[in-house]
Amino acid sequence: MNVLIPSNLADYTGHEHRVTASGATLAEALADLDRRYPGIRFRIVSEQDRIRRHVKIFVNREQAKRLDAPLAARDEIMIVCALSGG
């Protein structure tokens, strides 16, 4: 499946904004991403295995609220991170 990577995480993917991942669930796809791009999962998922509160993940343009969300091979995952600062 295709995964759209936001600019603030592109350092992990060699500045690629579109990568691929595989897995039957969102958790498996994020684990696959982390195998390919070490450290990226920690920026998306907390130590309690929850999507971080400043991160939104969309599967086929619908927000996924849980890591056990099922996926299909042709799904598109979009990761969106809130920006803050002053």
C-alpha positions in Angstrom: 0.0 0.0 0.0 1.1 3.6 -0.5 2.0 5.7 2.5 2.1 9.5 2.3 4.8 10.9 4.6 4.6 14.5 5.9 7.6 16.8 5.5 8.5 16.6 9.2 9.0 12.8 9.0 10.7 12.8 5.6 14.2 12.7 7.1 13.4 9.1 8.1 12.5 8.1 4.6 15.4 9.7 2.8 13.1 12.7 1.9 10.7 10.5 0.1 7.1 11.6 0.6 5.5 8.5 -0.8 6.7 5.1 0.3 5.2 1.6 0.5 4.3 -0.6 3.4 2.6 -3.9 3.9 0.4 -5.4 6.7 -3.1 -6.6 7.5 -3.6 -3.8 10.1 -2.4 -0.3 10.6 -0.1 -1.5 13.4 1.5 -4.0 11.0 2.0 -1.4 8.3 3.7 1.0 10.8 5.9 -1.9 12.0 6.9 -2.6 8.4 7.6 1.1 7.9 9.8 1.0 11.0 11.8 -2.0 9.7 12.5 0.0 6.5 12.9 3.4 8.1 14.1 2.8 11.7 12.7 5.3 14.2 9.7 6.5 12.3 7.2 4.5 14.3 8.2 6.1 17.5 7.3 9.5 16.1 3.8 8.2 15.2 3.0 5.8 18.0 3.4 6.3 21.8 5.0 4.0 24.3 1.4 2.9 25.2 0.9 1.7 21.6 -1.5 4.5 20.7 -1.5 7.0 17.9 0.2 10.1 19.3 -2.3 12.9 20.0 -0.6 15.3 17.6 -0.7 12.8 14.8 -3.7 11.9 12.6 -3.7 8.9 10.3 -6.1 8.6 7.4 -6.8 5.4 5.5 -8.4 6.1 2.2 -9.2 9.6 3.5 -11.0 8.4 6.6 -9.4 9.0 9.9 -8.1 5.8 11.6 -8.4 6.1 15.4 -7.0 2.7 16.3 -3.9 0.7 15.3 -5.9 -2.5 14.8 -7.7 -0.9 11.8 -7.8 -3.4 9.0 -6.0 -2.7 5.8 -6.1 -4.0 2.2 -3.2 -4.0 -0.3 -4.6 -1.1 -2.3 -5.3 1.2 0.6 -3.6 4.6 0.9 -2.3 5.7 4.3 -1.8 9.4 4.9 0.1 10.5 8.1 -0.5 14.1 9.2 1.4 15.7 12.0 0.3 18.9 13.8 2.8 21.7 13.8 3.3 24.0 16.7 5.6 26.8 17.7 5.5 30.4 18.3 
